[in-house]
Amino acid sequence: MPFQDNQHIPAAANEVNEPAADYEKAELDLLRDGIKRTHKERFLFTTMLYKVQQTMKRASIVHKPDNLPK
């Protein structure tokens, strides 16, 4: 059958060429960015995280069913 000659698909066509993740470089970049922040920026960020943590500690989750009688 002539259509079988066209059925060959090279293996290289299905390969995905993605760059390898470089987590070590990303971590170092984050550390360098952190070092560049001023003490005031660090303080403000820390206090914001503390406020969020205190709010979440006091939060209570209330669930109301969707099928309430009208």
FILO-255280 format. One record per residue: residue in three letters; x, y, z of N, C-alpha, C, O in turn; residue number from 0. Coordinates in Angstrom, 3 decimals. Atoms other than C-alpha are relative to their C-alpha. Example, Ala and Ser with C-alpha at 12.3 -4.5 7.8 and 13.67 -1.06 7.14 Angstrom:
<rs>
residuo; n.east; n.north; n.up; ca.east; ca.north; ca.up; c.east; c.north; c.up; o.east; o.north; o.up; num
Ala; 0.890; -1.190; 0.000; 12.300; -4.500; 7.800; 0.900; 1.200; 0.000; 1.936; 1.181; 0.665; 0;
Ser; -0.820; -1.190; -0.060; 13.670; -1.060; 7.140; -0.770; 1.090; 0.730; -0.261; 2.198; 0.899; 1;
</rs>
This chain:
<rs>
residuo; n.east; n.north; n.up; ca.east; ca.north; ca.up; c.east; c.north; c.up; o.east; o.north; o.up; num
Met; 0.836; -1.189; 0.000; 0.000; 0.000; 0.000; 0.873; 1.241; 0.000; 1.825; 1.315; 0.776; 0;
Pro; -0.861; -1.166; 0.116; 1.445; 3.364; -0.944; -0.049; 0.924; 1.221; 0.940; 1.607; 1.485; 1;
Phe; 0.072; -0.932; -1.121; 0.216; 5.274; 2.158; 0.905; -0.428; 1.155; 1.237; 0.403; 2.002; 2;
Gln; -0.855; 0.449; -1.082; 2.383; 3.137; 4.456; 1.407; 0.570; -0.115; 2.102; 0.678; 0.895; 3;
Asp; -1.318; -0.608; 0.171; 5.534; 4.673; 3.007; 0.052; 1.382; 0.660; 1.118; 1.815; 1.097; 4;
Asn; 0.053; -1.339; -0.581; 4.419; 8.072; 4.320; -0.264; -0.015; 1.509; -0.333; 1.051; 2.121; 5;
Gln; 0.341; 0.098; -1.408; 3.668; 6.799; 7.844; 1.207; 0.175; 0.921; 1.037; 0.315; 2.132; 6;
His; -1.193; -0.123; -0.835; 7.254; 7.092; 9.063; 0.145; 1.437; 0.508; 0.236; 2.383; -0.275; 7;
Ile; -0.193; -1.310; -0.625; 7.610; 9.976; 11.514; 1.317; -0.055; 0.747; 1.495; -0.913; 1.610; 8;
Pro; -1.289; 0.042; -0.702; 11.132; 10.763; 12.658; -0.177; 0.262; 1.498; -1.018; 1.063; 1.904; 9;
Ala; 0.098; -0.128; -1.456; 11.658; 10.469; 16.419; 0.355; 1.412; 0.464; -0.192; 1.886; 1.460; 10;
Ala; -0.441; -1.333; -0.409; 13.350; 13.884; 16.596; -1.125; 1.036; -0.109; -1.077; 2.063; 0.568; 11;
Ala; 1.081; -0.961; 0.160; 10.146; 15.632; 15.498; -0.878; 0.061; 1.252; -1.528; 1.077; 1.495; 12;
Asn; 0.844; 0.038; -1.191; 8.394; 14.590; 18.734; 0.725; 0.464; 1.257; 0.106; 0.559; 2.317; 13;
Glu; -0.755; -0.417; -1.168; 11.134; 15.756; 21.070; -0.271; 1.464; 0.317; -0.437; 2.289; -0.581; 14;
Val; 0.191; -1.375; -0.445; 10.629; 18.897; 23.101; 1.342; 0.481; 0.532; 1.921; -0.123; 1.435; 15;
Asn; -1.282; -0.547; -0.432; 13.728; 20.998; 23.505; -0.234; 1.154; 0.962; -0.324; 2.313; 0.559; 16;
Glu; 0.178; -1.010; -1.028; 13.219; 22.819; 26.790; 1.302; 0.155; 0.762; 2.004; -0.827; 1.001; 17;
Pro; -1.224; -0.184; -0.781; 16.071; 24.375; 28.714; -0.154; -0.628; 1.387; -1.242; -0.633; 1.962; 18;
Ala; 0.021; 0.594; -1.327; 16.978; 22.637; 31.942; -0.212; 1.099; 1.045; 0.325; 2.200; 0.924; 19;
Ala; 0.267; -0.980; -1.060; 15.719; 24.400; 35.058; 1.260; 0.185; 0.832; 1.907; -0.785; 1.226; 20;
Asp; -1.194; -0.300; -0.787; 18.510; 26.137; 36.938; -0.449; 0.608; 1.324; -0.457; 1.826; 1.498; 21;
Tyr; 0.532; -0.447; -1.282; 17.155; 26.312; 40.474; 1.063; 0.681; 0.848; 0.760; 1.592; 1.618; 22;
Glu; -1.077; -0.592; -0.801; 20.518; 27.152; 41.984; 0.194; 1.473; -0.374; 0.364; 2.320; 0.503; 23;
Lys; -0.154; -1.384; 0.448; 20.840; 30.308; 39.866; -1.197; 0.838; 0.448; -1.024; 1.981; 0.869; 24;
Ala; 1.189; -0.731; -0.421; 17.248; 31.324; 40.649; 0.053; 0.308; 1.493; -0.334; 1.395; 1.922; 25;
Glu; -0.111; -0.225; -1.432; 17.890; 30.902; 44.360; 1.017; 1.090; 0.311; 0.782; 1.935; 1.175; 26;
Leu; -1.018; -1.030; -0.206; 21.043; 33.005; 44.182; -0.515; 1.377; -0.421; -0.205; 2.381; 0.220; 27;
Asp; 0.579; -1.273; 0.436; 19.166; 35.701; 42.253; -0.943; 0.567; 1.058; -0.945; 1.771; 1.316; 28;
Leu; 0.901; -0.464; -1.061; 16.517; 35.854; 44.984; 0.781; 0.508; 1.205; 0.396; 1.506; 1.815; 29;
Leu; -0.826; -0.446; -1.123; 19.211; 36.137; 47.658; 0.639; 1.356; -0.293; 0.705; 2.215; 0.586; 30;
Arg; -0.602; -1.286; 0.374; 20.924; 38.971; 45.753; -1.031; 1.126; 0.065; -0.730; 2.232; 0.514; 31;
Asp; 1.057; -1.014; -0.079; 17.616; 40.813; 45.443; -0.311; 0.340; 1.449; -0.554; 1.504; 1.770; 32;
Gly; 0.279; -0.237; -1.413; 17.029; 40.404; 49.174; 1.061; 0.841; 0.669; 0.751; 1.669; 1.527; 33;
Ile; -1.100; -0.769; -0.577; 20.440; 41.813; 50.039; -0.086; 1.466; -0.406; 0.331; 2.343; 0.350; 34;
Lys; 0.091; -1.375; 0.491; 19.731; 44.925; 47.967; -1.076; 0.820; 0.714; -1.073; 2.047; 0.623; 35;
Arg; 1.069; -0.732; -0.688; 16.666; 45.817; 50.079; 0.543; 0.738; 1.215; 1.480; 0.287; 1.874; 36;
Thr; -0.419; -0.772; -1.167; 17.020; 48.466; 52.738; -0.596; -0.624; 1.258; -1.496; -1.460; 1.181; 37;
His; 0.519; 0.515; -1.264; 16.410; 47.738; 56.408; -1.461; 0.391; 0.189; -2.248; -0.374; 0.745; 38;
Lys; 1.384; -0.443; -0.113; 13.204; 49.778; 56.239; -0.923; -0.888; -0.833; -1.996; -1.274; -0.368; 39;
Glu; 0.808; 0.879; 0.847; 11.887; 47.683; 53.318; -0.164; -1.383; 0.636; -1.249; -1.963; 0.606; 40;
Arg; 0.070; 1.301; -0.668; 12.733; 44.482; 55.191; -0.951; 0.060; 1.189; -1.749; -0.855; 1.393; 41;
Phe; 0.865; -0.158; -1.165; 10.998; 45.768; 58.325; -1.464; 0.080; -0.405; -2.312; -0.585; 0.191; 42;
Leu; 1.382; -0.150; 0.439; 7.850; 46.809; 56.472; -0.563; -1.321; -0.531; -1.720; -1.654; -0.278; 43;
Phe; 0.450; 1.289; 0.534; 7.648; 43.464; 54.683; -0.247; -0.994; 1.136; -1.229; -1.736; 1.115; 44;
Thr; 0.155; 0.906; -1.138; 8.139; 41.553; 57.945; -1.251; 0.332; 0.805; -1.980; -0.572; 1.215; 45;
Thr; 1.192; -0.367; -0.748; 5.437; 43.549; 59.729; -1.269; -0.332; -0.776; -2.279; -0.697; -0.174; 46;
Met; 1.152; 0.372; 0.810; 3.052; 42.965; 56.818; -0.272; -1.501; 0.144; -1.423; -1.909; 0.301; 47;
Leu; 0.170; 1.445; -0.169; 3.661; 39.199; 57.076; -0.538; -0.329; 1.385; -1.371; -1.224; 1.524; 48;
Tyr; 0.461; 0.226; -1.360; 3.120; 39.347; 60.839; -1.487; 0.325; 0.134; -2.235; -0.417; 0.770; 49;
Lys; 1.413; -0.383; -0.057; -0.204; 41.164; 60.431; -0.884; -1.036; -0.696; -1.961; -1.375; -0.206; 50;
Val; 0.759; 1.025; 0.723; -1.387; 38.611; 57.879; -0.091; -1.266; 0.846; -1.147; -1.895; 0.913; 51;
Gln; -0.019; 1.203; -0.835; -0.358; 35.769; 60.202; -0.960; 0.143; 1.176; -1.664; -0.809; 1.511; 52;
Gln; 0.911; -0.233; -1.116; -2.270; 37.313; 63.125; -1.456; -0.042; -0.467; -2.312; -0.573; 0.240; 53;
Thr; 1.353; 0.017; 0.540; -5.367; 37.797; 60.955; -0.440; -1.427; -0.308; -1.569; -1.813; -0.005; 54;
Met; 0.332; 1.378; 0.341; -5.249; 34.213; 59.705; -0.185; -0.857; 1.251; -0.986; -1.791; 1.245; 55;
Lys; 0.114; 0.763; -1.231; -4.823; 32.896; 63.248; -1.385; 0.183; 0.623; -1.942; -0.761; 1.184; 56;
Arg; 1.304; -0.300; -0.582; -8.068; 34.588; 64.357; -1.158; -0.317; -0.931; -2.311; -0.271; -0.504; 57;
Ala; 1.062; 0.215; 0.983; -10.017; 33.739; 61.192; -0.725; -1.311; 0.271; -0.130; -2.290; 0.722; 58;
Ser; 0.775; 1.236; -0.069; -12.805; 31.196; 61.250; -0.718; -0.172; -1.328; -1.256; 0.784; -1.888; 59;
Ile; 0.601; 0.284; 1.294; -14.126; 29.536; 58.142; -1.441; -0.436; 0.237; -1.696; -1.377; 0.988; 60;
Val; 1.416; 0.295; -0.142; -17.921; 29.493; 57.880; -0.514; -0.439; -1.358; -0.330; 0.249; -2.362; 61;
His; 0.544; 0.516; 1.258; -19.622; 27.388; 55.251; -1.510; -0.029; 0.090; -2.070; -0.590; 1.031; 62;
Lys; 1.440; 0.055; 0.079; -23.226; 27.898; 54.297; -0.388; -0.801; -1.248; 0.113; -0.526; -2.338; 63;
Pro; 0.388; 0.797; 1.176; -24.872; 25.332; 52.023; -0.704; 0.866; -1.042; -1.360; 1.853; -0.707; 64;
Asp; 0.601; -0.758; 1.102; -26.032; 26.575; 48.624; -1.505; -0.177; -0.084; -2.187; 0.686; -0.636; 65;
Asn; 1.429; 0.302; 0.177; -29.502; 25.012; 48.890; -0.809; 0.433; 1.225; -1.517; -0.378; 1.822; 66;
Leu; 0.782; -0.543; -1.107; -30.991; 27.241; 51.589; -1.448; 0.198; -0.440; -1.702; 0.620; -1.569; 67;
Pro; 1.406; -0.256; 0.381; -34.805; 27.389; 51.661; -0.275; 1.498; -0.090; 0.272; 2.289; 0.678; 68;
Lys; 0.300; -1.417; 0.223; -36.226; 30.675; 50.411; -1.239; 0.414; 0.743; -1.643; 1.574; 0.671; 69;
</rs>
